[in-house]
Amino acid sequence: MLKKDKFSDKADVLTEAIPYFLKFANKIFVVKIGGKIVDDNEVLESIAEDIVLLSLVGIRPVVVHGGGKEINRLLEKAGIKSEFKEGIRKTTDEIMEFVEMGLDGIVNGRIVSAICKKGGKALGMSGRDGFSIISEPIEGRVGRIKRVNTNMIEKILSSGFIPVISSVTVTEDGKSMNTNADEVACELSISLSAEKLIILTDEEGIKDEKGEIIKSISKERAEELIKNGVISGGMIPKIRMAIKSVENGVRKVHIISGFIEHSILLEIFTDEGIGTEIIK
């Protein structure tokens, strides 16, 4: 009979993860990082470690990020006020300069550096680079995604790098646009035929009427909770994008808290998981 060592529990965790390593080898995972997460260095460091480990076990992560808090700071310093409509920042030509400065110049570099410091190979870009994410204006400099050109992103992946993509997109005539990061993550996951879309938020997942985390939820159940007001606010567009993803070929979408240490690993490589998975 085998004896248990004091470190056997750690070995059990690793052996539990092995089938998942094999199952997801060479699969694409799109990881969307929310702005509040990027703002916390300790949290970002933990997420960077998870992303690097995904890469080391053969998974091909693609990172998408917003950065609303950084944009808020830049606008505040400049004495510029901005308003939101249905969760999207109203974006003038002037504000767009600060959006690009915040997302491409600050937040993107912060994530790339965090991944590289943990031993990964990351390359920063926006949806504008290589005209990878084409959008059309819906109001001012706010864009809705029209199509995705994955050539550049796939070349980055095939070179062994982790693409880190800001939610700045581009119109057909070359004008940069401010686009919702959840929408960018959704459309990328579909276009890249991703195995998973992982949405990191400051929420632990989707909660039911009793306030308890729902481990797995279907489109129909999610729509019911939205209709009843159980799912509300900023979680609604995330759910809508999650549903669109699974309806268009993404196997599963996971909504989890980025503020739980190593939340990606716990959600993906354990039988129990820690957040909510959205299935078709």
C-alpha positions as CSV (number, residue, x, y, z in Angstrom):
1,M,0.0,0.0,0.0
2,L,1.3,3.5,-0.9
3,K,2.2,5.8,1.9
4,K,1.1,9.5,2.0
5,D,3.9,12.1,2.3
6,K,3.3,15.6,3.7
7,F,3.6,16.9,0.1
8,S,1.2,14.3,-1.4
9,D,-1.6,16.8,-1.6
10,K,0.4,19.0,-3.9
11,A,1.1,16.0,-6.1
12,D,-2.6,15.2,-6.1
13,V,-3.3,18.6,-7.5
14,L,-0.8,18.1,-10.3
15,T,-2.2,14.6,-11.2
16,E,-5.7,16.1,-11.3
17,A,-4.5,18.6,-13.8
18,I,-2.7,16.1,-16.2
19,P,-5.9,15.1,-18.2
20,Y,-6.6,18.8,-18.8
21,F,-3.0,19.5,-20.0
22,L,-3.5,16.7,-22.5
23,K,-7.0,17.8,-23.5
24,F,-6.1,21.4,-24.1
25,A,-2.6,21.1,-25.7
26,N,-2.3,23.4,-28.7
27,K,-5.8,24.9,-28.1
28,I,-6.3,28.7,-28.1
29,F,-7.6,30.3,-24.9
30,V,-8.7,33.9,-25.2
31,V,-8.2,35.6,-21.8
32,K,-9.9,39.0,-21.2
33,I,-8.5,41.1,-18.4
34,G,-10.7,43.8,-16.9
35,G,-9.4,47.3,-16.1
36,K,-9.7,47.0,-12.4
37,I,-7.5,43.9,-12.5
38,V,-4.7,45.6,-14.5
39,D,-4.7,48.4,-11.9
40,D,-3.6,46.0,-9.1
41,N,0.1,44.9,-9.5
42,E,-0.2,41.9,-7.1
43,V,-3.3,40.6,-8.9
44,L,-1.7,41.2,-12.3
45,E,1.4,39.3,-11.2
46,S,-0.7,36.2,-10.3
47,I,-2.6,36.3,-13.6
48,A,0.7,36.7,-15.5
49,E,2.0,33.5,-13.8
50,D,-1.2,31.6,-14.8
51,I,-0.9,32.8,-18.4
52,V,2.7,31.8,-18.6
53,L,1.9,28.3,-17.2
54,L,-0.9,27.9,-19.8
55,S,1.8,28.6,-22.5
56,L,4.3,26.2,-20.9
57,V,1.8,23.2,-21.0
58,G,1.1,23.8,-24.7
59,I,-2.0,26.0,-24.6
60,R,-1.9,29.1,-26.8
61,P,-3.2,32.1,-24.8
62,V,-4.3,35.3,-26.4
63,V,-4.8,38.2,-24.0
64,V,-7.3,41.0,-24.5
65,H,-7.6,44.0,-22.2
66,G,-9.4,47.2,-21.5
67,G,-8.2,49.9,-19.1
68,G,-11.0,52.3,-18.1
69,K,-9.4,53.3,-14.8
70,E,-6.2,54.3,-16.5
71,I,-8.1,56.4,-19.1
72,N,-10.1,58.0,-16.2
73,R,-6.9,59.1,-14.6
74,L,-5.4,60.6,-17.7
75,L,-8.6,62.5,-18.5
76,E,-8.9,63.7,-14.9
77,K,-5.3,65.0,-15.0
78,A,-6.1,66.8,-18.3
79,G,-9.3,68.3,-16.8
80,I,-11.5,66.5,-19.3
81,K,-14.9,65.1,-18.4
82,S,-16.3,62.0,-20.1
83,E,-19.7,60.4,-20.0
84,F,-20.9,56.8,-20.5
85,K,-23.8,55.5,-22.6
86,E,-24.9,51.9,-22.0
87,G,-21.5,51.1,-20.4
88,I,-19.4,52.6,-23.2
89,R,-17.4,55.8,-22.9
90,K,-18.6,58.5,-25.2
91,T,-15.5,59.1,-27.2
92,T,-14.6,62.4,-29.1
93,D,-11.5,62.9,-31.2
94,E,-9.9,64.5,-28.2
95,I,-10.8,61.7,-25.8
96,M,-9.6,59.1,-28.3
97,E,-6.1,60.4,-27.9
98,F,-6.2,59.6,-24.2
99,V,-7.9,56.2,-24.8
100,E,-4.9,55.2,-27.1
101,M,-2.4,56.7,-24.6
102,G,-4.0,54.7,-21.7
103,L,-4.6,51.4,-23.5
104,D,-1.7,51.2,-25.9
105,G,0.9,53.2,-24.1
106,I,0.4,52.3,-20.5
107,V,-1.9,49.3,-19.8
108,N,-0.7,47.1,-22.7
109,G,3.0,47.6,-21.7
110,R,2.1,46.8,-18.1
111,I,0.6,43.4,-19.0
112,V,3.4,42.6,-21.5
113,S,6.0,43.4,-18.8
114,A,4.2,41.3,-16.2
115,I,4.2,38.2,-18.5
116,C,7.8,38.6,-19.5
117,K,8.9,39.0,-15.9
118,K,7.4,35.6,-15.2
119,G,9.3,33.9,-18.0
120,G,6.8,34.2,-20.8
121,K,7.2,35.7,-24.3
122,A,4.6,38.4,-24.9
123,L,4.1,40.9,-27.7
124,G,1.8,43.9,-27.3
125,M,-0.5,45.2,-30.1
126,S,-3.8,46.8,-30.6
127,G,-6.7,45.8,-33.0
128,R,-5.4,48.6,-35.2
129,D,-2.0,46.9,-35.9
130,G,-2.1,45.1,-39.2
131,F,-5.7,46.2,-39.5
132,S,-6.5,43.1,-37.4
133,I,-9.8,44.2,-36.0
134,I,-11.9,46.3,-38.3
135,S,-14.8,48.3,-36.8
136,E,-17.5,50.7,-38.0
137,P,-18.4,53.9,-36.1
138,I,-21.6,53.8,-34.1
139,E,-21.2,57.2,-32.3
140,G,-18.2,59.5,-32.4
141,R,-15.1,57.4,-32.0
142,V,-16.9,54.4,-30.6
143,G,-16.7,51.4,-32.9
144,R,-18.6,48.2,-33.3
145,I,-16.6,45.3,-34.8
146,K,-17.2,44.5,-38.4
147,R,-14.7,41.8,-39.0
148,V,-11.5,40.3,-37.6
149,N,-8.3,39.5,-39.6
150,T,-6.4,36.9,-37.6
151,N,-3.3,36.6,-39.9
152,M,-1.1,38.7,-37.7
153,I,-2.3,37.2,-34.5
154,E,-1.8,33.7,-35.8
155,K,1.7,34.5,-36.9
156,I,2.5,35.8,-33.4
157,L,1.1,32.6,-31.9
158,S,3.1,30.4,-34.3
159,S,6.3,32.2,-33.3
160,G,5.7,31.1,-29.7
161,F,4.7,34.5,-28.4
162,I,1.6,35.5,-26.4
163,P,-0.3,38.3,-28.1
164,V,-1.5,41.0,-25.7
165,I,-4.2,43.0,-27.5
166,S,-5.8,46.3,-26.5
167,S,-9.4,47.1,-27.4
168,V,-8.4,49.9,-29.8
169,T,-9.8,48.9,-33.3
170,V,-9.6,50.6,-36.7
171,T,-12.0,51.6,-39.4
172,E,-11.6,50.7,-43.1
173,D,-10.1,54.2,-43.7
174,G,-7.6,53.9,-40.9
175,K,-9.2,55.8,-38.0
176,S,-8.7,54.3,-34.6
177,M,-11.8,53.5,-32.6
178,N,-12.7,52.8,-28.9
179,T,-14.3,49.4,-28.7
180,N,-15.7,47.5,-25.8
181,A,-13.1,45.0,-24.6
182,D,-15.7,42.3,-24.0
183,E,-16.8,42.6,-27.6
184,V,-13.2,42.4,-28.8
185,A,-12.6,39.3,-26.7
186,C,-15.8,37.7,-28.0
187,E,-15.1,38.3,-31.7
188,L,-11.5,37.2,-31.4
189,S,-12.5,34.0,-29.7
190,I,-14.9,33.2,-32.5
191,S,-12.5,34.2,-35.3
192,L,-9.6,32.2,-33.8
193,S,-11.9,29.2,-33.2
194,A,-10.8,29.3,-29.5
195,E,-11.5,26.4,-27.2
196,K,-12.3,28.8,-24.4
197,L,-12.9,32.5,-23.6
198,I,-12.0,33.3,-20.0
199,I,-13.4,36.6,-18.7
200,L,-11.6,37.9,-15.6
201,T,-13.6,40.3,-13.6
202,D,-14.0,41.6,-10.0
203,E,-17.0,39.2,-9.6
204,E,-16.6,35.6,-8.6
205,G,-19.0,34.5,-11.3
206,I,-22.7,34.6,-12.1
207,K,-24.9,34.4,-9.0
208,D,-28.5,33.0,-8.7
209,E,-31.5,34.4,-6.9
210,K,-30.0,33.3,-3.5
211,G,-26.6,35.0,-4.3
212,E,-24.8,31.8,-4.7
213,I,-22.3,31.1,-7.6
214,I,-23.8,29.2,-10.5
215,K,-21.2,26.6,-11.6
216,S,-22.6,26.0,-15.1
217,I,-25.3,27.9,-16.9
218,S,-27.0,27.6,-20.3
219,K,-28.1,30.4,-22.6
220,E,-31.7,29.9,-21.6
221,R,-31.1,30.1,-17.9
222,A,-28.9,33.2,-18.3
223,E,-31.6,34.9,-20.3
224,E,-34.1,34.1,-17.6
225,L,-31.9,35.6,-14.9
226,I,-31.4,38.8,-17.0
227,K,-35.2,39.1,-17.5
228,N,-35.8,38.7,-13.8
229,G,-33.2,41.3,-12.9
230,V,-30.9,38.8,-11.1
231,I,-28.2,39.5,-13.6
232,S,-27.8,43.3,-14.0
233,G,-25.5,46.2,-14.7
234,G,-22.1,45.5,-16.3
235,M,-22.5,41.7,-16.1
236,I,-25.3,41.8,-18.8
237,P,-23.0,42.7,-21.8
238,K,-20.5,40.1,-20.6
239,I,-23.2,37.5,-20.6
240,R,-24.4,38.6,-24.0
241,M,-20.9,38.3,-25.4
242,A,-20.4,34.9,-23.7
243,I,-23.6,33.6,-25.3
244,K,-22.6,34.9,-28.7
245,S,-19.2,33.1,-28.3
246,V,-20.6,29.7,-27.5
247,E,-23.3,30.0,-30.2
248,N,-20.5,30.6,-32.7
249,G,-18.2,27.7,-32.0
250,V,-16.3,28.6,-28.7
251,R,-16.6,25.5,-26.5
252,K,-17.0,27.2,-23.2
253,V,-16.8,30.7,-21.7
254,H,-15.7,31.1,-18.1
255,I,-16.5,34.1,-16.0
256,I,-14.2,34.2,-12.9
257,S,-12.7,36.6,-10.4
258,G,-9.2,37.8,-11.2
259,F,-8.8,38.7,-7.6
260,I,-8.6,35.1,-6.4
261,E,-4.9,33.9,-6.5
262,H,-4.3,31.7,-9.6
263,S,-8.0,31.8,-10.5
264,I,-7.3,30.7,-14.1
265,L,-5.5,27.6,-13.0
266,L,-8.1,26.7,-10.4
267,E,-11.0,27.1,-12.9
268,I,-9.4,25.3,-15.8
269,F,-7.3,22.6,-14.3
270,T,-9.4,21.4,-11.4
271,D,-12.6,19.3,-11.5
272,E,-14.5,21.7,-9.2
273,G,-13.6,25.0,-10.7
274,I,-14.2,28.3,-9.0
275,G,-16.4,30.5,-11.2
276,T,-19.2,30.1,-13.8
277,E,-19.0,28.3,-17.1
278,I,-21.4,29.3,-19.9
279,I,-22.3,26.4,-22.2
280,K,-24.5,26.3,-25.3
